[in-house]
Amino acid sequence: MVGKAIFDGQLLECYFARSLYKMMIGEELYFEDLSDMDNDCYRNFRWYIDNDVSDLCQYFAITRDYFGRPEEIPLKEGGSNLAVTNDNKTEYIELFTIYKMYISVKEQVDAFLG
């Protein structure tokens, strides 16, 4: 629909997340871009950065709902068994951010931009 509107020279009154605009022009995504896409997630990670996370029992994996079934997705090799600590929380935040803003929607973004 967007492509057709562009082709026909029509103006669309719609807005995309900043991360999508950055992907359109080939710019790198950063943690701060997450605030535009999911402000609650961004604020939670700001808390992670400023506080002790050693007691949160968080691992380098994400659990998502896949048609009513929980599916665990490791953010890195062996992530399901790798605990997030104060020493590696920055890496966890970076990997989660990349997953949330790009990998989880890669197929749709690639089709949109293709």
C-alpha positions as CSV (number, residue, x, y, z in Angstrom):
1,M,0.0,0.0,0.0
2,V,2.8,2.4,0.9
3,G,4.6,1.5,-2.4
4,K,1.5,2.2,-4.4
5,A,1.0,5.5,-2.7
6,I,4.6,6.5,-3.4
7,F,4.2,5.3,-7.0
8,D,1.0,7.4,-7.5
9,G,2.6,10.4,-5.7
10,Q,0.0,10.3,-2.9
11,L,0.7,11.7,0.6
12,L,0.1,9.3,3.4
13,E,-0.8,10.4,6.9
14,C,1.0,7.6,8.7
15,Y,4.1,7.5,10.9
16,F,6.7,4.8,11.4
17,A,9.0,4.1,14.3
18,R,12.3,5.9,14.1
19,S,14.0,2.5,13.8
20,L,12.2,1.7,10.6
21,Y,13.2,5.1,9.1
22,K,16.8,4.3,10.1
23,M,16.6,0.9,8.4
24,M,15.2,2.5,5.3
25,I,18.2,4.7,4.9
26,G,20.7,2.2,6.1
27,E,21.6,3.8,9.4
28,E,22.7,1.8,12.4
29,L,20.2,1.1,15.2
30,Y,21.1,2.1,18.8
31,F,19.7,1.4,22.2
32,E,18.2,4.9,22.4
33,D,16.0,4.1,19.3
34,L,14.2,1.6,21.4
35,S,12.5,4.4,23.3
36,D,10.5,5.3,20.2
37,M,9.4,1.7,19.6
38,D,8.8,0.4,23.1
39,N,9.2,3.1,25.8
40,D,8.4,0.7,28.7
41,C,11.1,-1.7,27.5
42,Y,13.5,1.2,27.1
43,R,12.8,2.5,30.7
44,N,13.3,-1.0,32.1
45,F,16.7,-1.3,30.5
46,R,17.6,2.2,31.7
47,W,16.9,0.7,35.2
48,Y,19.1,-2.3,34.3
49,I,22.0,0.0,33.4
50,D,21.7,2.0,36.7
51,N,21.1,-0.9,39.1
52,D,22.3,-4.3,40.3
53,V,20.8,-7.1,38.1
54,S,22.5,-10.1,39.6
55,D,19.4,-11.2,41.5
56,L,16.9,-11.0,38.6
57,C,17.5,-14.5,37.3
58,Q,17.6,-13.2,33.7
59,Y,19.2,-15.2,30.9
60,F,20.4,-14.4,27.4
61,A,17.2,-15.7,25.9
62,I,13.7,-14.3,25.1
63,T,10.5,-16.2,25.6
64,R,7.8,-15.3,23.1
65,D,4.3,-16.5,22.4
66,Y,4.2,-18.5,19.2
67,F,0.5,-19.4,18.5
68,G,-0.2,-20.0,22.1
69,R,3.0,-21.9,22.8
70,P,5.9,-20.3,24.6
71,E,9.1,-20.4,22.5
72,E,12.5,-19.6,23.8
73,I,14.9,-17.8,21.6
74,P,18.5,-17.5,22.6
75,L,20.1,-14.1,22.0
76,K,23.5,-15.8,21.6
77,E,25.0,-19.3,21.5
78,G,24.1,-21.0,24.8
79,G,22.1,-18.0,25.9
80,S,19.4,-20.1,27.6
81,N,22.1,-21.1,30.2
82,L,24.0,-17.8,30.4
83,A,22.8,-15.6,33.3
84,V,22.8,-11.8,32.9
85,T,25.2,-10.3,35.4
86,N,26.4,-6.8,36.1
87,D,29.5,-7.5,34.0
88,N,27.6,-8.6,30.9
89,K,24.3,-6.6,31.2
90,T,25.4,-4.1,28.5
91,E,25.9,-7.0,26.0
92,Y,22.5,-8.4,27.0
93,I,20.8,-5.0,26.4
94,E,22.5,-4.6,23.0
95,L,21.5,-8.1,21.9
96,F,17.9,-7.7,23.1
97,T,17.7,-4.3,21.4
98,I,18.8,-5.7,18.1
99,Y,16.4,-8.6,18.4
100,K,13.5,-6.4,19.4
101,M,14.0,-3.7,16.7
102,Y,15.2,-5.8,13.8
103,I,15.5,-9.6,14.1
104,S,11.9,-10.1,15.4
105,V,10.5,-8.2,12.4
106,K,13.3,-8.9,9.8
107,E,11.1,-10.8,7.4
108,Q,8.5,-8.0,7.3
109,V,11.1,-5.2,7.1
110,D,13.0,-7.0,4.3
111,A,9.7,-7.5,2.4
112,F,8.8,-3.9,2.9
113,L,12.2,-2.5,1.8
114,G,12.7,-5.1,-0.9
